[in-house]
Amino acid sequence: MRIEIMVDNHSRVADNNLKLALLGFTLAAIAPTISVVTGFVYQAGLLAIIVFFVTKVWMFGLPAFWFLVVEKQPVSYSTANLGGWKISALLGFLMCVIIYVAYFLLGDKLLSSDDLKSILEPVGLTNKKIFFIAVIYWIFVNSVLEEYLFRWFLTTKLEQIFGGYWLPIILSALIFTIHHTIALSYFISPLGNFLCSLGLFIGGIIFSWLYMTSRSIWIPWLAHAMCDVAVFSIAWHLVIGF
């Protein structure tokens, strides 16, 4: 009888933990898509800017609240104790080469400088100083935030929900790709969106794999930031010019 009670209690705890993981995952995963839909689908102007900043706070605050308060875990700085810097730098470099080669071969067919400027001009991103500040933010802040959300929190929650190794990696990469695909549909051609989304999905798999092998967001962040440098140098060339 006592064994049955212990098994039942263990089952209830496991079920509650699964439900908590699913709830935390859902609340965190929808934030980037809400921001993109508000900004690009509905083109909500000032509201879109407000939603952008609110969702950034949401993307940072909710995982921290969930980890520290709901799950009652100690503070962690995600230190890279298991290494991984060299492989991250190598993969980041290879992805940068692919990005530049793809742009050199297909850029004129997939991305119009005038179209990009017309989309960025209403929010001031055709201004050289503002664009520079935005690029610095995307490379050194937003990329960290995305690793924190997609690689640490969401991948960890997917591990808790589904178990295994590759399924959480693939699912987190898919979720990482979705909001980018929505945004890209307003910048580039359908073919360009497909190719970029495929690249983002593969990149997401690489970033998630780097996190799973190192258990530190800083390892995938290095490769992510290197890719952002490549992407935004191309954007700078198209919008501002060298």
C-alpha positions as CSV (number, residue, x, y, z in Angstrom):
1,M,0.0,0.0,0.0
2,R,2.8,2.4,1.0
3,I,4.6,1.6,-2.3
4,E,1.5,2.4,-4.3
5,I,1.1,5.7,-2.5
6,M,4.7,6.6,-3.2
7,V,4.4,5.7,-6.9
8,D,1.1,7.7,-7.1
9,N,2.8,10.8,-5.5
10,H,5.8,10.5,-7.8
11,S,3.4,10.2,-10.8
12,R,1.6,13.3,-9.7
13,V,4.8,15.3,-9.2
14,A,6.0,14.2,-12.7
15,D,2.7,15.2,-14.2
16,N,2.7,18.6,-12.5
17,N,6.3,19.2,-13.7
18,L,5.3,18.3,-17.2
19,K,2.4,20.7,-17.1
20,L,4.6,23.5,-15.7
21,A,7.2,22.9,-18.4
22,L,4.5,23.1,-21.1
23,L,3.0,26.2,-19.7
24,G,6.4,28.0,-19.3
25,F,7.3,26.9,-22.9
26,T,4.1,28.2,-24.4
27,L,4.2,31.6,-22.6
28,A,7.8,32.2,-23.6
29,A,7.6,30.8,-27.2
30,I,4.7,33.1,-28.3
31,A,6.5,36.4,-27.5
32,P,8.7,36.8,-30.6
33,T,5.8,35.9,-32.9
34,I,3.6,38.5,-31.3
35,S,6.2,41.2,-31.8
36,V,6.7,40.3,-35.5
37,V,3.0,40.0,-36.3
38,T,2.3,43.4,-34.6
39,G,5.2,45.1,-36.5
40,F,5.0,43.5,-39.9
41,V,1.6,41.9,-40.4
42,Y,-0.5,44.7,-38.9
43,Q,2.1,47.4,-39.3
44,A,0.8,49.0,-36.1
45,G,3.3,51.9,-36.0
46,L,3.8,53.3,-32.5
47,L,2.0,50.3,-31.0
48,A,4.3,48.0,-32.8
49,I,7.3,49.8,-31.3
50,I,5.8,49.5,-27.8
51,V,5.0,45.8,-28.3
52,F,8.5,45.3,-29.5
53,F,10.0,46.6,-26.3
54,V,7.3,44.9,-24.1
55,T,8.0,41.5,-25.7
56,K,11.8,41.9,-25.3
57,V,11.2,42.5,-21.5
58,W,8.8,39.5,-21.6
59,M,11.4,37.3,-23.4
60,F,14.0,38.1,-20.7
61,G,11.7,38.4,-17.6
62,L,9.5,35.4,-18.0
63,P,12.2,32.7,-18.2
64,A,14.1,34.3,-15.3
65,F,10.9,34.4,-13.2
66,W,10.0,30.8,-14.2
67,F,13.5,29.5,-13.4
68,L,14.0,31.4,-10.1
69,V,10.5,31.7,-8.7
70,V,8.3,28.9,-10.2
71,E,11.1,26.2,-10.3
72,K,13.0,27.7,-7.4
73,Q,16.4,27.2,-9.0
74,P,19.6,29.1,-8.0
75,V,20.9,32.0,-10.1
76,S,23.1,30.8,-13.0
77,Y,25.4,32.8,-15.3
78,S,25.5,29.9,-17.9
79,T,29.3,29.8,-17.7
80,A,31.0,27.7,-20.4
81,N,32.7,25.2,-18.1
82,L,32.6,22.5,-20.8
83,G,34.3,24.5,-23.4
84,G,33.2,24.7,-27.0
85,W,34.6,28.1,-28.1
86,K,36.7,26.8,-30.9
87,I,34.0,24.7,-32.6
88,S,31.5,27.6,-32.2
89,A,34.0,30.0,-33.9
90,L,34.6,27.5,-36.7
91,L,30.9,26.9,-37.3
92,G,30.3,30.6,-37.1
93,F,33.0,31.3,-39.7
94,L,31.6,28.6,-42.1
95,M,28.1,30.0,-41.8
96,C,29.4,33.5,-42.5
97,V,31.1,32.2,-45.7
98,I,27.9,30.6,-46.8
99,I,25.9,33.8,-46.1
100,Y,28.3,36.0,-48.2
101,V,28.5,33.4,-51.0
102,A,24.7,33.1,-51.2
103,Y,24.4,36.9,-51.3
104,F,27.1,37.2,-53.9
105,L,25.4,34.6,-56.1
106,L,21.7,35.4,-55.5
107,G,21.5,38.7,-53.7
108,D,20.3,40.8,-56.7
109,K,17.5,38.4,-57.4
110,L,16.3,37.9,-53.9
111,L,16.7,41.3,-52.1
112,S,15.9,44.8,-53.4
113,S,17.8,47.7,-51.8
114,D,14.8,50.1,-52.5
115,D,12.3,47.7,-51.0
116,L,14.4,47.3,-47.9
117,K,14.8,51.0,-47.5
118,S,11.0,51.6,-47.9
119,I,10.4,49.2,-45.1
120,L,13.1,50.5,-42.7
121,E,12.6,54.2,-43.4
122,P,9.3,54.7,-41.3
123,V,11.2,53.5,-38.1
124,G,14.3,55.6,-38.8
125,L,16.6,52.7,-39.8
126,T,17.8,54.4,-43.0
127,N,19.5,57.0,-40.7
128,K,23.2,56.0,-40.5
129,K,23.6,56.6,-36.7
130,I,20.3,54.9,-35.8
131,F,21.0,52.0,-38.0
132,F,24.5,51.6,-36.4
133,I,23.0,51.6,-32.9
134,A,20.4,49.0,-34.1
135,V,23.1,46.8,-35.5
136,I,25.1,47.0,-32.2
137,Y,21.9,46.1,-30.3
138,W,21.1,43.1,-32.6
139,I,24.6,41.7,-32.5
140,F,25.5,42.2,-28.8
141,V,22.0,42.2,-27.1
142,N,19.4,40.6,-29.2
143,S,21.5,37.6,-30.1
144,V,22.2,37.0,-26.4
145,L,18.5,37.3,-25.7
146,E,17.6,34.8,-28.4
147,E,20.2,32.3,-27.1
148,Y,18.8,32.8,-23.6
149,L,15.2,32.2,-24.8
150,F,15.5,29.7,-27.6
151,R,18.6,27.7,-26.7
152,W,18.4,27.7,-22.9
153,F,14.8,28.1,-21.8
154,L,12.8,26.7,-24.7
155,T,15.2,23.8,-25.5
156,T,15.4,22.9,-21.8
157,K,11.6,22.9,-21.6
158,L,11.3,20.8,-24.7
159,E,13.7,18.3,-23.1
160,Q,11.4,18.1,-20.1
161,I,8.3,17.7,-22.2
162,F,9.6,15.2,-24.9
163,G,12.9,13.9,-23.6
164,G,15.6,12.8,-26.0
165,Y,18.3,14.8,-27.6
166,W,17.6,15.6,-31.2
167,L,13.9,16.3,-31.0
168,P,14.3,19.3,-28.6
169,I,17.0,20.6,-30.9
170,I,14.9,20.3,-34.0
171,L,11.7,21.7,-32.4
172,S,13.6,24.7,-30.9
173,A,15.2,25.4,-34.3
174,L,11.7,25.3,-35.9
175,I,10.3,27.7,-33.4
176,F,13.3,30.0,-33.8
177,T,12.7,30.0,-37.6
178,I,9.0,30.8,-37.6
179,H,9.0,34.4,-36.5
180,H,12.0,35.2,-38.7
181,T,10.1,33.7,-41.7
182,I,7.1,36.0,-41.0
183,A,9.4,39.0,-40.8
184,L,11.4,38.0,-43.9
185,S,8.3,37.7,-46.0
186,Y,8.0,41.5,-45.9
187,F,11.6,42.1,-47.0
188,I,12.5,39.5,-49.7
189,S,11.0,37.3,-52.4
190,P,9.3,34.0,-51.6
191,L,12.3,32.1,-52.9
192,G,14.6,34.3,-50.9
193,N,12.4,33.7,-47.8
194,F,12.5,30.0,-48.3
195,L,16.3,29.9,-48.7
196,C,16.8,32.2,-45.7
197,S,14.3,30.3,-43.6
198,L,16.1,27.1,-44.5
199,G,19.4,28.7,-43.5
200,L,17.9,29.9,-40.2
201,F,16.5,26.5,-39.4
202,I,19.9,24.8,-40.0
203,G,21.5,27.6,-38.0
204,G,19.0,27.1,-35.2
205,I,19.9,23.4,-35.2
206,I,23.6,24.2,-35.0
207,F,23.0,26.8,-32.2
208,S,20.9,24.3,-30.2
209,W,23.4,21.6,-30.7
210,L,26.2,23.9,-29.4
211,Y,24.0,24.6,-26.4
212,M,23.3,21.0,-25.7
213,T,27.0,20.0,-25.9
214,S,28.2,22.9,-23.8
215,R,25.1,23.8,-21.6
216,S,26.1,27.4,-21.9
217,I,24.3,30.1,-24.0
218,W,27.7,31.9,-24.6
219,I,29.0,29.1,-26.9
220,P,26.1,29.3,-29.4
221,W,26.0,33.1,-29.0
222,L,29.5,33.4,-30.5
223,A,28.5,31.6,-33.7
224,H,25.1,33.5,-33.7
225,A,26.9,36.9,-33.3
226,M,29.3,36.1,-36.1
227,C,26.3,35.3,-38.4
228,D,24.7,38.5,-37.4
229,V,27.8,40.5,-38.4
230,A,27.6,38.9,-41.8
231,V,23.9,39.6,-42.2
232,F,24.0,43.2,-41.0
233,S,27.1,44.1,-43.0
234,I,25.0,43.1,-46.1
235,A,22.1,45.1,-44.8
236,W,24.4,48.1,-44.2
237,H,25.7,47.8,-47.8
238,L,22.1,47.8,-49.1
239,V,20.6,50.6,-46.9
240,I,23.6,52.9,-46.0
241,G,26.3,51.9,-48.5
242,F,30.1,51.5,-47.9
